[in-house]
Amino acid sequence: MIILEGKNLTGGYGGPNILKDCHLYVELGKISVIVGPNGAGKSTALKALLGLVDLSVGEVYYRDKTITQLSTQDRVAKGMAFVPQVDNVFPSLTVEENLEMGAFLRKGDLSQSKQEIFELFPVLGSMRQVLAGNLSGGQRQQVAVARALMTQPEVLLLDEPTAGVSPIVMDDLFEKIVDISKSGISVMICEQNADQALRIADLGFVIVQGKNRFTEDGRTLLANKEVRRSFLGL
């Protein structure tokens, strides 16, 4: 079942169109990955699903109903969560306070949700009173993902989650993303590290100059020599 889909997405940020008839989707409990060359429009495509891009053409559907006219806040309230590449934590707040900020739309006790987060990211449990600004880059990324999960989303959108982290941290983050999808949450990732991302992808989209060039399962794309050489730099 497709839970989130963007059809014929065409638009940008007020200037020339960055996206040109782009099509993306993610199925329930699955992982979709957007890859492609630098400047291809990967992040723009992801943001379009959240309502952060001006569309001249196209529709966004959530559970088969159009949400194109909804604000970003209303899309979040429906069950979407977004982790941007930069400025994705509150550095002056502790780890635990960051998590609580992620639950601003919720009411009631957050203890169970926090416990689940600390089981998924054990290092955060031991650093819950540490200011997020004092964490390493990889730890901050974990906080950002954890805060998004505190909204109890059905769909998690991640913009370059492994940017600037070490290979060891990157491997760990991808493992956590797989665990998140196994819990039933759909995940869509825009990722520069195509090789690692496609290894965990149920579905991969290769975007070139704002257009779909290839759409296949992740391992099929990795095995495609043209894709690897021409579009992924592998």
FIROLO-550452 format. One line per field, with one value per residue (C-alpha): z, x, y; chain; residue number from 1; residue in three letters. Coordinates in nm, 3 decimals. Example, Ala and Ser with C-alpha at 12.3 -4.5 7.8 and 13.67 -1.06 7.14 Angstrom:
# residues 2
Z (0.780,0.714)
X (1.230,1.367)
Y (-0.450,-0.106)
kolba (A,A)
torro (1,2)
lomar (ALA,SER)
END
This chain:
# residues 234
Z (0.000,-0.099,0.195,0.053,-0.315,-0.525,-0.887,-1.173,-0.928,-1.110,-0.933,-0.720,-0.497,-0.709,-0.991,-1.266,-1.205,-1.020,-1.036,-1.374,-1.374,-1.084,-0.934,-0.589,-0.342,-0.037,0.072,0.423,0.642,0.355,0.273,-0.039,-0.128,-0.359,-0.512,-0.801,-0.892,-0.697,-0.784,-0.929,-0.711,-0.457,-0.149,-0.338,-0.430,-0.068,0.053,-0.208,-0.032,0.287,0.120,0.132,-0.246,-0.474,-0.720,-1.052,-1.148,-0.953,-0.658,-0.328,-0.187,0.165,0.197,-0.150,-0.058,-0.194,0.057,-0.199,-0.055,0.308,0.500,0.621,0.976,0.871,0.690,1.006,1.202,0.958,1.038,0.855,1.017,0.857,0.959,0.768,0.687,0.894,1.198,1.303,1.683,1.950,2.066,2.386,2.504,2.653,2.464,2.668,2.614,2.240,2.251,2.441,2.180,1.921,2.104,2.107,1.933,2.176,2.511,2.808,2.949,2.725,2.940,2.726,2.406,2.560,2.678,2.327,2.187,2.439,2.350,1.982,2.052,2.376,2.367,2.399,2.715,2.882,2.763,2.821,3.032,2.795,2.582,2.219,2.115,2.298,2.110,1.815,1.465,1.468,1.809,1.696,1.397,1.634,1.841,1.528,1.417,1.770,1.806,1.480,1.606,1.916,1.693,1.639,1.260,0.995,0.748,0.826,0.572,0.609,0.417,0.391,0.736,0.708,0.582,0.763,0.990,1.013,0.828,1.155,1.256,0.904,0.921,1.258,1.133,0.837,1.073,1.287,0.977,0.895,1.254,1.224,0.906,1.067,1.338,1.069,0.992,0.626,0.554,0.257,0.240,0.021,0.039,-0.122,-0.009,-0.277,-0.228,0.138,0.101,-0.190,0.002,0.249,-0.002,-0.091,-0.373,-0.522,-0.735,-0.945,-1.005,-1.274,-1.344,-1.155,-1.351,-1.283,-1.469,-1.304,-1.053,-0.926,-0.605,-0.444,-0.528,-0.893,-0.923,-0.760,-1.011,-1.307,-1.446,-1.625,-1.309,-1.103,-1.352,-1.495,-1.214,-0.881,-0.925,-0.811)
X (0.000,0.133,0.101,0.267,0.296,0.391,0.273,0.387,0.573,0.687,0.813,1.082,1.135,0.994,1.250,1.306,1.153,1.386,1.144,1.006,0.726,0.881,0.711,0.792,0.622,0.677,0.480,0.362,0.649,0.899,1.209,1.228,1.552,1.609,1.957,2.127,2.406,2.473,2.217,1.973,1.683,1.684,1.622,1.371,1.175,1.165,1.059,0.783,0.608,0.602,0.471,0.797,0.819,0.600,0.437,0.305,0.193,0.143,-0.035,0.071,-0.138,-0.149,-0.337,-0.488,-0.626,-0.480,-0.299,-0.154,-0.339,-0.253,0.009,0.325,0.191,-0.130,0.070,0.272,-0.051,-0.166,0.137,0.441,0.774,1.074,1.441,1.630,1.997,2.106,1.974,1.789,1.837,1.795,2.158,2.073,1.834,1.925,1.871,1.558,1.423,1.475,1.265,0.992,0.991,0.923,0.605,0.457,0.137,0.082,-0.095,-0.039,0.257,0.562,0.752,0.679,0.778,1.103,1.184,1.131,1.359,1.633,1.607,1.651,1.932,2.101,2.367,2.095,1.963,2.301,2.324,1.970,2.081,2.361,2.306,2.254,2.506,2.778,2.716,2.911,2.767,2.649,2.487,2.306,2.170,2.038,1.869,1.713,1.571,1.459,1.279,1.093,0.989,0.839,0.557,0.463,0.466,0.348,0.599,0.952,1.129,1.507,1.717,2.080,2.082,2.445,2.596,2.919,2.929,3.199,3.163,3.098,2.823,2.679,2.652,2.480,2.232,2.136,2.083,1.854,1.659,1.600,1.481,1.245,1.089,1.051,0.844,0.589,0.699,0.746,1.078,1.179,1.541,1.722,2.082,2.413,2.572,2.396,2.579,2.486,2.137,2.036,2.149,1.864,1.611,1.295,1.261,1.509,1.451,1.737,1.665,1.859,1.794,1.466,1.333,1.296,1.563,1.535,1.293,1.376,1.440,1.767,1.979,1.868,1.984,2.317,2.368,2.297,2.637,2.496,2.330,2.644,2.880,2.673,2.448,2.580,2.954,3.019)
Y (0.000,0.342,0.581,0.895,0.986,1.285,1.281,1.508,1.733,2.045,2.356,2.513,2.812,3.093,3.090,2.831,2.490,2.254,1.961,1.861,1.606,1.415,1.107,0.968,0.738,0.522,0.218,0.144,0.024,0.041,0.248,0.465,0.641,0.939,0.951,1.125,1.369,1.688,1.955,1.701,1.820,1.539,1.755,1.967,1.654,1.544,1.888,1.905,1.618,1.824,2.139,2.334,2.384,2.597,2.356,2.484,2.134,1.814,1.661,1.508,1.224,1.083,0.755,0.815,1.158,1.480,1.700,1.941,2.239,2.159,2.357,2.187,2.198,2.022,1.755,1.696,1.664,1.396,1.180,1.312,1.403,1.573,1.585,1.858,1.828,2.129,2.317,2.003,2.022,2.288,2.325,2.515,2.241,1.904,1.579,1.509,1.860,1.818,1.502,1.681,1.958,1.691,1.594,1.946,1.829,1.544,1.535,1.311,1.121,1.092,0.841,0.536,0.715,0.836,0.485,0.348,0.619,0.540,0.170,0.256,0.506,0.385,0.658,0.923,0.760,0.802,1.164,1.282,1.581,1.687,1.998,1.901,2.165,1.972,1.647,1.510,1.539,1.179,1.216,1.530,1.339,1.074,1.345,1.493,1.159,1.076,1.409,1.344,1.000,1.161,1.289,0.922,0.961,0.719,0.862,0.984,1.207,1.236,1.490,1.372,1.202,1.086,1.412,1.493,1.186,0.920,0.586,0.403,0.645,0.629,0.250,0.275,0.536,0.319,0.025,0.241,0.346,-0.021,-0.079,0.218,0.078,-0.264,-0.097,-0.006,0.352,0.439,0.611,0.827,0.938,1.188,1.069,1.158,0.831,0.630,0.302,0.258,0.403,0.180,-0.129,-0.074,0.062,-0.125,0.128,0.372,0.681,0.818,1.187,1.376,1.746,1.728,1.433,1.062,0.868,0.525,0.370,0.021,-0.166,-0.061,-0.364,-0.362,-0.002,-0.087,-0.366,-0.135,-0.030,0.275,0.399,0.347,0.511,0.794,0.906,0.781,0.825,0.469)
kolba (A,A,A,A,A,A,A,A,A,A,A,A,A,A,A,A,A,A,A,A,A,A,A,A,A,A,A,A,A,A,A,A,A,A,A,A,A,A,A,A,A,A,A,A,A,A,A,A,A,A,A,A,A,A,A,A,A,A,A,A,A,A,A,A,A,A,A,A,A,A,A,A,A,A,A,A,A,A,A,A,A,A,A,A,A,A,A,A,A,A,A,A,A,A,A,A,A,A,A,A,A,A,A,A,A,A,A,A,A,A,A,A,A,A,A,A,A,A,A,A,A,A,A,A,A,A,A,A,A,A,A,A,A,A,A,A,A,A,A,A,A,A,A,A,A,A,A,A,A,A,A,A,A,A,A,A,A,A,A,A,A,A,A,A,A,A,A,A,A,A,A,A,A,A,A,A,A,A,A,A,A,A,A,A,A,A,A,A,A,A,A,A,A,A,A,A,A,A,A,A,A,A,A,A,A,A,A,A,A,A,A,A,A,A,A,A,A,A,A,A,A,A,A,A,A,A,A,A,A,A,A,A,A,A)
torro (1,2,3,4,5,6,7,8,9,10,11,12,13,14,15,16,17,18,19,20,21,22,23,24,25,26,27,28,29,30,31,32,33,34,35,36,37,38,39,40,41,42,43,44,45,46,47,48,49,50,51,52,53,54,55,56,57,58,59,60,61,62,63,64,65,66,67,68,69,70,71,72,73,74,75,76,77,78,79,80,81,82,83,84,85,86,87,88,89,90,91,92,93,94,95,96,97,98,99,100,101,102,103,104,105,106,107,108,109,110,111,112,113,114,115,116,117,118,119,120,121,122,123,124,125,126,127,128,129,130,131,132,133,134,135,136,137,138,139,140,141,142,143,144,145,146,147,148,149,150,151,152,153,154,155,156,157,158,159,160,161,162,163,164,165,166,167,168,169,170,171,172,173,174,175,176,177,178,179,180,181,182,183,184,185,186,187,188,189,190,191,192,193,194,195,196,197,198,199,200,201,202,203,204,205,206,207,208,209,210,211,212,213,214,215,216,217,218,219,220,221,222,223,224,225,226,227,228,229,230,231,232,233,234)
lomar (MET,ILE,ILE,LEU,GLU,GLY,LYS,ASN,LEU,THR,GLY,GLY,TYR,GLY,GLY,PRO,ASN,ILE,LEU,LYS,ASP,CYS,HIS,LEU,TYR,VAL,GLU,LEU,GLY,LYS,ILE,SER,VAL,ILE,VAL,GLY,PRO,ASN,GLY,ALA,GLY,LYS,SER,THR,ALA,LEU,LYS,ALA,LEU,LEU,GLY,LEU,VAL,ASP,LEU,SER,VAL,GLY,GLU,VAL,TYR,TYR,ARG,ASP,LYS,THR,ILE,THR,GLN,LEU,SER,THR,GLN,ASP,ARG,VAL,ALA,LYS,GLY,MET,ALA,PHE,VAL,PRO,GLN,VAL,ASP,ASN,VAL,PHE,PRO,SER,LEU,THR,VAL,GLU,GLU,ASN,LEU,GLU,MET,GLY,ALA,PHE,LEU,ARG,LYS,GLY,ASP,LEU,SER,GLN,SER,LYS,GLN,GLU,ILE,PHE,GLU,LEU,PHE,PRO,VAL,LEU,GLY,SER,MET,ARG,GLN,VAL,LEU,ALA,GLY,ASN,LEU,SER,GLY,GLY,GLN,ARG,GLN,GLN,VAL,ALA,VAL,ALA,ARG,ALA,LEU,MET,THR,GLN,PRO,GLU,VAL,LEU,LEU,LEU,ASP,GLU,PRO,THR,ALA,GLY,VAL,SER,PRO,ILE,VAL,MET,ASP,ASP,LEU,PHE,GLU,LYS,ILE,VAL,ASP,ILE,SER,LYS,SER,GLY,ILE,SER,VAL,MET,ILE,CYS,GLU,GLN,ASN,ALA,ASP,GLN,ALA,LEU,ARG,ILE,ALA,ASP,LEU,GLY,PHE,VAL,ILE,VAL,GLN,GLY,LYS,ASN,ARG,PHE,THR,GLU,ASP,GLY,ARG,THR,LEU,LEU,ALA,ASN,LYS,GLU,VAL,ARG,ARG,SER,PHE,LEU,GLY,LEU)
END
